Amino acid sequence: MRQALPLLVFPALLSLGCKGSLNLGKGEEPDSRFTADVYVWPCIEKAEDTASEDTLYNGVYAFDLALEYAPDALASQTLPAPGSCQASLSVFPIDAGASGVDIPDLAGDPEWESVVDVGVLAHGSPGFYYSNVLENQRSCQTADDVVGGGVALTNAGAITGARTPDPGDLGAVTVADASGDGILDFGEVTEVSWEASGWNETWVQIRQERDGEAWGTVTCNTTGMESFTLDASVWGELSETLPVQYINLYVGFTAANTQLPDEVQKVHARTRTIYVQVIQD
């Protein structure tokens, strides 16, 4: 029997953006970004007998889809250099930026399908479409159960046919705080380690939030690493005095590629598995 470990706090990420002007989408930069974010948390598969040990694995906590459309003018979400950190970096899609425009020649909202489900991406702001497919479900499905085989855009104008890549493999994610009590305090030296393969990028983010919005973030590029230490230099990018409601630790794993569904417009498609741990309520 499978069961989930204690609850985590998961914020809403949707917000509104601004109108922009339409480009032809024939430049070198991607014209749109299609993201499948699978948030995971620790689940336990109970042993069938007392002689065996329980199995700890990553179950799906929530699942979001986001589509940003801004021909040749997508907002950058490029990570800093491997091993370094950057404050106030946006890594979660919340709008299509100042150049976002609605997909032309599209009647209604974009539609998508996966191996197990179908749905519609709701219009949030110019060029931005979003769906909380599984909102705080706290399930013990695996990421492969949800996004294995990719998520495809089945009705999205010129970018119909774009598909997110398969997720890589993710084993145990361990968060070891200095005190050893399992409760991470602001500024506490913390070792984060993981077992993973088949990903293009990995990253760690500390995110201070209030009312579902980020008040302070620091994001570290951990690509090619198996562990990372949150030390004074990382915590120093944040303010302890901010009146936030909670602080989350995200450990992200990204599989990504670039596609040309209509042989002209470029779609940056990515699947991300994001391990979430609450640092402070």
N, C-alpha and C positions, 0 to 999 in steps of 0.2 A: 504494500500500500504506500502511496506517495502522500507526503504532507509538506506544507510550507512552514518555514521558520517565521519569526515575528515580523509584524507589519513594517513597511517602510513608507515614508512620505514621498509622494510623487506629484510634482507641480504641473499645472497647465502651462503650456508654452505658446498658445495661440495669441497673436496680437495683430493689429492692423498696420498697413503700410501706405505708400503714396503712389500716385500716378507717375508714369514716365512716358517718354516718346518711343515709338516703335522703330527698331532697326530691322534690317533685312536678315540678320543672323547668318551672314556669310563670312564673318571674321574668324580669327584663330581661336578666340575664347569660347567656352561653352555658352550655349544660349539658354539652357535650362538645367535644373538640378532636381533629380528625383531620388528621394531618400526614404528608405525603410528603416526605422529605428525600433529595435526590439530591446526593451529594458528587462534585465533579468535579476533574479535574487536567489538566495540559497534555498533549495528544496532537498528533501530527504526521501529516498526510496527505502522503505523499511525492509530489513532482512526477513526472509521467509522462515528462518529458524534462529534459535538463540546462539548457535555455533557460528553464525555468519555476522558480519558487520553491516550496519546501515550504509547506504551509498549517498554521498552528498553531491549534488549536481546543480546546474543553473536552470531554473524554471522561468518561464515568461511572466513578468510582472505587468507589463503593458506593451502595446504595439501601436506605433504611429506611422502614418504615411504623409509625406509633404512633397509638393511640386512647386518649384520656383521657376518662373518664366520671365527672363529679362535678356533678350537677344544681345549677345556680345557684351553684356554689362552686368553679369551676376556679381553680387557682393562676394568678396573673397572670404573664404573660411580656411585659408591655408594655415597649417600649424607652424609654430616656430621651428627652428633647427632641432634635430634630434638631441635630446638631453637637456634642452633649455625650456624655459617657461615664459608665458606672456600673460599679462593682466588684461582683463576686459576683452578677450577674444570671443567673438560669437561663433559657436560651433553648432548651435541648434537653429533650425529654420523657423523663423517667426514671421517673415514677410519676404517679398521679392526685391526689396530695396527700392531706392528712389527711381530706378529705371524699369521697375516691374510693369508689365502690361498684360492684359488678358490675352489668352491664346486666340489668335485670329481664326476665323472660319470654324469655330467650335460652337455647336448648338448645345446649350446646357453645360453641365459641369463634367470634368474628366472622369472617365470610368476606369476601373482597374480589376484585375483578377489575379489570384494566386492558385496554387494547386488545391487549396482547401476553401477558398472564399472568393467572393466578388463584392464590389462596392463602388461608391462614388466619392470623389474628393470635393468637399464643399469649398465654395469660393470665400476666401477670407479677406482679401484685399487685392488691388491690381496685380495680376500675375502670380498670385499665391493661392494655392489650393491645399486643403488639409483634411485629415481624418484621424480621429482617435478610434482606431479599429478595435482595440482592446484597451479600455481605459481602466487602469487600476484593477485588473482582473485577479491579480495575485494567484495565477494558475501555476501548475507545475508542468505545462507543456514545454517542450524544448524549442529553441530557435529554429531548428530544422523543421519541426512540426508546423511552424507558422509561416516561415519564409523560404523553406527549402524549395528549390526550383525557380526561385525568383518571383517578384511581383511585376506584372506587365501592365502597361497602359493600353487599354483596348479601345478607348475613344478619347483622343487628346489632340485632335487636329494633326498638324504635320509631325508631331512627335509620338504619334500612335505607334506602338510596337516596342518602345523602350522598355527594358526589363532590368530590374535590380539583380546584381550577381548573387550567387549562393553565398551564405555565410561561411567563414572559416570554422575551425574547430576551437572550442574554448573549454578548458578544463577548470580546475580549481582556481579561484581568485581569493587570495588571503590578505587580510588587512590586520597588521600587527602593531598595536599602539604601544608606546613606551611603558605605560603603567601595567599593561597586561590585563586590564579589567574589561576590555572589549568596548569601552566607551571612549570615543575620541574627543578630546577637548581642543578648543582653539589653540593653535601653536604647538600642540604636542607632536614630537617627532614620531613619525609613523612610517612603517615599511609596508609597501604594497607590492605583492608578487602575484604572478599568474602563470598558467600553463596554456599556451595558445599557439596555433599555427594556421597558415593559409590566409593571413590578413595583410593588407597593404600598409596600414598604419595602426598604431596603438597610441593612446593618449590618456592622461589622467587630468581630471578637472575638479577643483574645489569650487563650489557654487553657493554663494550666500543669497537667500531668497526671502521675499516678502510678497504676499498676495500673488504667488505664482510668477513673479518677475525677479530677474536677477539684479541684485544690488551690488554685487561684487563677484568677480570670477578670476581664477588663475588657472591656465591650461598649460600642461607640460607635454611635450612630444616624447613619447617613450618607445617609438618605433625601433625595432631591433633589440629591445631590452626584455628581460624577464622579471625585472623588479624596479622599483623606484622609491626613493625616500622623500617623504614630505618633511623637510627640515625648516630651519628658521628663514632661509632664503626664499622658500616657497610661501610660507605663511606671511612673510613680510610684505608680499604684494597685496595683502588684504587688510582691512581695518576691523579690529575686534569690537569697536564701539558702534558699528552700524546697528540700527534697531531692526535686525532681521528676525524672522520667525523660525527659520531653520537653516542649517548648512548641510548640503549633500556632497558626498564624494562620488564622482563618476569615474569608472574605468572603462574606456571605450576602445572598441576593436572595429576597424573599418575595412570592408572589401569594396573596391570601386573600379569602374572603367568608364570609358567614353564611347558613346554610340552615335550613329548617324541614321536614324530611322528613315528619313526621307532623302538621304545622301547629301543634305545641305546643312540642316540645323543639328548642332551638337548637343547631346544630352549627357551630362555627368550623372551616372547612376551609381548609387551606393547602398550597401546594406551594412548597418552598424548594430552590433550587439553591445549593450551598455550595462555594465554591472553597477548597481546603485547601492550605496550604504549611507544611512543617515549618520551624520557626525553629531549634530546637536538639534534637539527639538526646542 
